Every structure is written in structure tokens, then in C-alpha cells.
Amino acid sequence: MNASLPVSFLAEPPPHGGPDARGPARWDFSTNSNACGPCPEALAAVQQADASRYPDPSYTALRTVLAEFHQVRPERIVLAASASEFIWRITTLAARCGATAVSLPTHSYGDYAQAARAWGLSIHHRPTHWTNSTDIHTTTADLHWMCEPSSPQGLTDPMLQTAQPLSGRWWVLDCAYRPLQLHCPPPPAPMDHLWQLWTPNKALGLTGVRAAYAIAPLHSAEDAARLIALAPSWPVGAHGVALLHAWAQPTTQHWLASSLITLRHWKKSQQTLCATLGWQIEPGSRANYFVARPPTHTLHTALTHLRAQDVQLRDCTSFGLPGWLRLGVLPPQAQQALHQAWLNMQPVPHPT
């Protein structure tokens, strides 16, 4: 008996930035990785990791280092194979504990909704801008996802700024881009009632190393233990352990702070370039990426032509923003390549 599944049974993978079937593009604007990276100290740690041995299955030393870095107790640290793996795991726990609904930002990372759909949870999308507290309290769900700066727009999540608690047992703040805030952040919000999900590989320019961790809310020891019990053995390998350990070092944080200065300059010039090309730029992004709308009704064709010139951009249709692109901030040389590639695909006027 042939056990292989028909092609029609194979689901299409969700859209992501980064390498496609053709491999990595030379000028890849489609991810939010820190373009100043990789961080030298983190890269050296990963390269020197001892892959001949298992990590400690309890990650005792690593959890202690991360706890000290965040000034919390080690039992609040939950290791994860990646942010996506943690999204699926905490959604699983919420569903097993009786959750029926998930609250998401209007535009957000697709794995939040994908994990919810897999468990049959209803999905409520919150408005991007809330005008008053009444808007906030109409959002009822068991599991709330937040991301600040948001993806793809790099905006503040208004839900994070409210001081009034909402319904629901699980509040999760995706901190993927908090280390990559380039502009003045809003006043710090209380965090001890939230799950905080950290994925340092973006900030360190090492997205190929899959490793993440979460910080449990202050009084959620039971849920933290349940999440750890739901994990497979050794969710983080030796290279991920090395990355996360390097992340907590002062020299790494100093490198990151310096890189933000460079990224601010690159972002300003990249937005100027997009405006010169006639692209509409959505204001307000505080991160190392922003969204823009090119003046074309055939965006898919344009992206295909750009990809043929080794320039890759991220279509925002899967985020609920058709016609818009998310652009990670890249160095001037990459910006020049984008400029030339866009000009190359424009029709040449015929002489009169």
C-alpha cells in the first residue's frame, strides 16, 4: 500500500519572509532581522557551541542567566524551540484548559490565528486604534495576543497601554521587536500580569538559530509548569542555548544599542528613497521596518520582477493589508539595489 499523500492533501505553508524556493535573495527586505548583524559575540558563541552533547534537559544554568537578565525568578523562565513553537504550545494549553476564543490585533503574525484555528477557537480582531475604554472592554476572549512594536506596521499596541485588566486567563506580549525599537517608546506598561515571549535571534541578526523563551506572569507558576511539561525533550539545542546565553551578556547589549543608531540613519534614507519612488509610507513605525504602498495595481507581478533581480520584499496581504509591502531596513547598498531594480521594471517612454 502506498502511504504517500496526494498532492492535493498537502497544505501550503503559511507565507513568511526570508529565503524562498530559489534560496536567499541577495537584497532581502522581507525579514525584520537586524541588518547590522550578526552580532559578533553571539555569532562566536554559536560557532563554538558543543553540538556533540545534549544540553541540560532542565536548562538550569541558562534559565538562571535569563532570570538574572530580566530580574525575575528562574521558575518564571520557560524555554521554547522558537516563538512559533511557543505560540502553538500556549494555545494548546489554553484550549485544554477550556479556552474558546482568542483576541488578536487587526494585523498580526499569522501563527496566532493559525494555532487558534487548529484548536477550533473563535478569533476576535481588535481595532488598530481605540478611541475610549469602552472599545477595549468589548474585547472578550480567553487568550489575548499583543505585539509591540506591532508587525507589520511597527506601531504601539493600545491594549498594552490600558491599566484596566480585561477578561481572559492568558495575556501574551510578543516581544520579538521590542529590542529593535528605533524611536522613543511609549511609557513602560506593567508587565508582571503578562506572558512575555522573547526571540533574540532577530535583534542579533541570527534568525537561522531557532531559540526563544517566555517569562511567566508573577503568579502563574502552575501554568508555567504545565507549559514546560507540554514541551518535547530538549526543545532548544546547543546552538540555541549559546545564542540565548550570549543575548544576556552586557557586551551583546552594548552592540545592540550601537546598532540601533545605525539603523535609524538607514531607516530615514530608506523611507526617503521610497517616497522618491512615489510609494506611500504609513507613518508611526518605531521599529526597524515599515510598510509602504507602491503605485501599482499589479503588485504580484512587480514582486516577481524584483525577485528576478535578487531583490525580495514582503507582501502584506497575509497580514490583511493587500497592496502594501513590509520593508526591513537594510544598508545603503541594498537600498540602491532596490532603487535600480524598481527603475529597471518601469516602462521606457517612447521618443516623440
Summary of the structure (lengths in Angstrom):
residues: 352
radius of gyration: 21.1
end to end distance: 68.9
largest distance: 76.5
contacts: 1057
relative contact order: 0.18
helix: 38%
strand: 14%
